[in-house]
């Protein structure tokens, strides 16, 4: 039996999360008016800040993304009679909460509002307790090098190859737990690159005006598309950061980069100003009116992330408006007037798709035995009503389309207007198809992302394109 105690770090080691940054996020979300009090605490040092954040926020240790492989190994070590000690720079209240949840630690050493238990301070504290080379240490960062150098053996977790080499130079590395795989795929998920496809709505006005051959319009729409995409990425990152706990309770969303801990929260903080600044810079190139629409979109999405998504019905109406704003922005860029028909059709259609998204979430939570959605105002018993309202909205959008196709304006734009009747039947089928898939539990993504992956939806899009070409062509029947 090994006599030396095993000392384990918390942030980035036992859990992939960083409890300090997550405490800041909880304060921003739950008590935003307390944020100004953080600045004076920064001058007093990190221990004071950590203690304040721990006291002002509610912490749930059950939702953290723990390193399961490491945790199982620690349990085996304890079963073999080894003493386990949690030693962390996190505040003592947080460390105690996590230790109580896991139930495997014999002792806790943590920051106490005065001493920041990290780096040299941590090494000195451990040497004072167990003497030089009297402990083995499990860590993950460059700040752990002095702790490893004064211990007996090192266990390196979630570290880069460079840090691993440094650890081997100062200590005998007993075991290595590699970091999760990253690469391009993980960054594509951080930025939600697949969601950029929604910004194709910027080109709807160009298509609706039958002006797709206008080269200058395309040249100005492309930077507009990039601006909206970068702005959308900043919004999704904000949502992911504020929804960490909610996502971790969701069977699929818990795998998102920030929720799973595959990407540190501080990277999200760093990306936000970079993405938003680049977005606004590109918006200036697209024109003043477009810049104003994008600014409204950014403000509205921020309001959605901070508060509106928690209000029943308001969240879905906001999503419908955000989709419609993309169409308005595209029209402003190329100087097209937006018709009432297009706006009405857009609002009803995207309200239906917003209800699809919420209905699918309610069905998942109901299947898992939950009565509510964490961070939302809905109950799972609302699913049937949401389904009804969503289907009615979808069919209303088709009705608006039918009325438009029966108007005098259609005779001016379409050479064979009677062909446009096929639009109504096709859209009616697609709305019904989407809701049928949601009812069967097949709606695992955002409805528009689902449509891009769904063969039936892609076939319907192709059929609509064919009908559009035929109805606008000068063909004698």
N, C-alpha and C positions, 0 to 999 in steps of 0.2 A: 504493500500500500504506500502511495506517495504521501509524504508528510507535509510537504510545502503546500500552502493554500493556493487556490487558483483565483486570481483577481481579474474581474471582467469589466471592461468599459461598456458604456451604454450606447450613446449616439454613434451611429455608423457601424457599430459592432454587434451588440446584442439585438439592436433594432436598426433598420436601414434609415429610420427617420432621424431628424435633428429636433429635439424637443424645444430648444430655444426659439428657432425660427417658427415652429408650429405654434408656440405660445404667442408669438407676435401676431400670427395670422388669426388666432382665436380672438385676441384683443381687438384687432381691426374689424373682425366680423361682428362680434357680440357687444363690444363696448368702445366704439370708434372715438367717442369724446374723451376717453382716457388716454388716447395715444400721445397727446402733447406732454403728458407727464413722463414719458419715456426719456426725452432729451436730457433733463437734469440728472436722471439716474445714470446716464451714460458717463457723465463726468465723475460719478462716484464709484464707477467700476462695474464690471459684469456681474459680480455676485449680487449686488443690490438690485440690478435690473432683473436677474433671474428670479430672485425672491419675490419681487413685485409682480412679475408676470405669473408666477405660480399661484400667488394669492388672488389675483384678479380674474383668472380664467379657470374654467372647468375642464379637467383633464380626465380622459377615459383611457386607461391603459389597455383595455381589451381591443381597441381598434388599431393599435400600432402594427406596422408590418415587421414582425420579428424575423430574425434570421433563423429559420426553422431547423436547418441542418446544424447550426451551431448550438441551438437550444437543446436539441436531442443529445448532442455530444456532452453538453454540460450536465444534463440529467444523468447520463451514464457515469460521468465522473463523480457526481454526488452519490450515486448508488454504490460506487466503489469505496465510499467513505471519505471522499475528499471534501475539504471545506471550501465553499464558494463565497466570494466577497464581491459585491457590486461596488465599484469605485468609479465615480463619474463626476464630470464638471457640471452636470445638471443640478438644479436645486434639490435640496434634500427631500422636499415634499413630493416632487415628481419621482425621484428615485424610490422613495418609500412606497408610493402608489404602485409602481411597476413591480417592485420586489414582492409586495403583498399579493399582486395578481398572479405572479409566476410561482411563488412559494418555494423557491429553490435556494435562496440566499441565506447565509448564516449571519452576515454583517453588511452594513451599508456605510459607505464613505462617500460624501457628496459635498457640494458647495453649500455654505450656510448663511449667505448674505454678507459675509466678511471675507472669507477665503474662497478663491476660485480654484477648485480642485482639478487642475489641469497641468500638464507639462512638469516642470521642476517641482511645483508644489505637491503634485500627486506622488512623484518619485520620493520626495523627502518624507511625506506622510507614511508611505508604505515601508520605507527603510526604517523609520522610527518604530513601526509596529512589528515588522518581521525580520529586521536586520538586512544587511546586504546579501543578495542572492538567496533570500529566504522566502521567495514567492515566485510563482509563474504568472505572467501577465498576458491577457487577451486584449488586443487593441487593433486600431485601424488607421491611425493618422500619424503625421510627422511629429505631432505633439507627444506621441507615445514613445518616441525614441529614447529620451532620458529615463523613462520608466522601464523599458526593456533592458537598457544598459545596466541597470542596478538590480535586476531580477536574476532568477536562475535560468529560466527558459522563456522563450517568446512564442505566442500563438498569434499569427497575423491573419486578420480578417478583412475582406472587402478592400484590399489595398492594390495600388498600381504596381507594376513590375519595378518601377524606380524605388518606391518606398520599401518594397520587399527586399531589394538589394541593400538598402540602407540598414534595414532591420538585421539582416544577416551579418553586417559588419560590426554591429554593436552587441549582438546577443546570439545565443544558440536557438535557432528557430525550430521548434518541435513539430508544429503543425501549421498548415496554411488552408484557410477557407477562402476560395477565390471569389471575386466580385461577380455580380450577375452580368450576363452578356449584354453589350450595348450595341454600338454601330449605328448606321444610318436609320435603320428601322425604328429604333427607340426615339431618335430625334424627330422623325416624321410623325410619330405619335404625340410628342410634346407639342409640336406646332400644329397638329391636326391637319396635315397637308391634304388629306382626303376631303376635309370640309371646305377647302378652297373651291371645290366644284360648285358649291352653292352660289358663288359669285359669278357664275355664268349668267345669272339673272340680270347682270348689268347689260347684257347684249340683247335682252328681250325687246327693248324699245326699237333697236336697230332692225330686228327681225320683223316686229309687228308693223313697222313702217315700210317694209319691203325695200330696204335700202342697204342690203348686205354687201353690195359691190362698192360701197363708198370707202375707199382706201383711207382717206383722212380720218374718218370716224373710227376705223379700226386702230389707227396709230395712236389716237388719244384715249381709246377705251382700254388698251393694254396696260399703260401705267395706272389707270384707274382700277383695273382688275388687281394689279399687284398691291396697290394701296389698301384696297378692301381686304385682300387676303392677309396681309401683315397685321392689319388692325384686328381682323377676326382671330388670328393666332394669339394676339395679346389678350383678347377677351377670353378665349378658351383657357389660356394659362391662368388668368385671374380666377375663372370659374373653378378650375381644378385645384388651385391653391385654397380657395375658400371652402371648397366642398370635400376636403380631405377625409373628414370623418364619415360623411354621408357616402362617399365613394367606397370607402373601406367596408361599409356594411352592405354594399351591393355585390351580388354574385359575379357580375362582369366588370363593373367599373373599378373594382378593387385592384384590377390588373393594370390600370393606367399608370404611366411613369411616375408621377408624384405620389399617388396613393400607395403604390407598391414599394416606393423608396428606391426604385431603379435610377431615378434622377433626383439629386438633392433639391430641397426646397429653395435654397439660396440661389440656384441657377435660374429658377423661375423669377425671383426678385430681380436678377440681373437682366434677364431677357425682356422684361416688360417695357422699360423705357427705351431700349434699343429698337424693339419692334414698333412701338407706337410712334417714336420719332421718325423712323424710316417711312412709316405709313403716311404721316402728315406731310413729309417732304415730297413724296410722290404725288400726294393730293394737290399740292400747290401747282405742280406741272399740269394737272388735269383741269385746272380752272377754279375760279373763286366759288362758283355755285356748287361744284362738286365737293370742294373743301368743306363748305358749310353743311352739306348733307352728310358727309363722312363724320364731321364733328358731332352732329346730332346723333348719328348711329353710335358713335363711341360713347357719348354721354348716356344714351338710352341703354346700351348694353352694360355699362358700368352700374347703372341703377338696377338693372335686372340681376346682375351678379350679387350686388350688395343686399337687395331687399325684395324686388318685385317677384323673383322666382319663388319666394315663400308664400305669396298671396294667391289663393285659389282663383282660377279663371283669369286674373290679371296677368299671370305668367304666360298663358297661352295667347292672349290678345297681344301681349308685347312681342312674342315670337313672330306672330303674323305680321305685325307692323315692321319688325326688323327685316323680314324677307321682302316686304313691299318697298322698303326704303332702298334696297338694292336696285330695284327696277327704276325707281325715281332717280337715283343717282346716275344710272346709265343714260337715262333720257336727258338729264341736265348736262352731261358731258358733251353730247352731240347736238344739243339744242332742240330736241324733239318735245312737242307738247304731249302730256300724258292725258289720255282720254279717261272719262269716268268709267267706261266699260272695263278697261284694263285694270284700273285701281280696284273696282268692285270684285272682279274675277279674282284678282290676286289676294285680296283680304280674305274672301271666303275660302279659297283653296288652301292658303297657308294656315288659316285658323283650323281647318280640318286636319292638316298634317301635324300641327302643334298638339291637337287633341290625340292624334294617333300616338305621338311620342309619349305623352303622359299616360295614356291608357296602357301602353305596353309596359311602362314602369310599374303601374299599379298591378297589372297581372303577374309580373315577376314577384313582387312583394307578397301578393296574395298566395301565390304558389309556395312561397317560403314561410307561410304562416304569420306574416306581419299584418298589422292592422293599419299602419301608417307608413308614409315614406319619410325617412329622416331628412330634415331640412326643407320639407315641402308642407303645404297646408292641406293636402289631400288625405283621405282615408281610402283603404282598399275597397270599401263598400261603395265608393263613388264611381267605380269602374264602369258600371252599366250606364250611368247617366252621362259620363264623359263620352262613352261610345255613341250614344244617341245624338248628343250635341255635335260630335265630330262628323258623323255621317250626314246629318242635316246640313252642316256647313259645306261639306263636300258637294252634295247634290245642289245646293244653292249656287255654288260656283259654276256648275254645269248649266243651270238655268240662266244665269247671267250671260254665259257664253252663247246659249241658244238665242236669247233676246238680241244680243249684239249681231249675230249672224243673220238676223231678220231685219236689220236696220238698213237705211239708205247708204250708210258709209261703206258697207260691204260691197255694194255694186260698183263703187269707184275703185276699190282696191283689188278685187278678184275678177278675173276674166270669166271664170265659170263658178259663180257663187254657190250653185246648188251642191257642188262637191263638198263644200264646207259643212254640210249637214253631218258628214262622217266624223267631224271633230267632236260633235256632241256625243255620238254613240261611243267613240273610242274613249273619251274622257270619263264618261259615265261608267264604262267597264273598268277603267283603271282605278277610279275612286273606290268602287266596290271591291276590286281585287286587293287593294292595299288594306282595306278594313278587314277583309276576310283573312289575310295573312296575320294581321295584328290579333284578331280573335283566336287564331290557332296557335299563337305564341311564337310566330316566326319573325316578328319584328324586333331583331336584336340590335339594330342600328337606328340612327336618325332616318326618318322616312325617305329623304332625298338620297342619302347614302345607300339605303336599302334599294332604291329604284335603280341606282347605277350598277348594283351587283345582281339584280334580279333579271333573269332572262325574259320573263313576261313583260316587265316594265320596259326593258330595252327594245323589245319587239314592238311595243306600243309606240315608243318614241320614234322608231323607224317608220312605222305606219303613218304617224302624224306628219313626219317630214315628207313622205311621198304624197300625201293628200295636199300638203301646202304647195308643193311644186306643181301638181296637176291643177289645183284651183287657181293658181296665179299665171299659169301658162296660157298662151293664146292658141288654144286647140279647138278646132271646130268639131262638134259632136253631131 
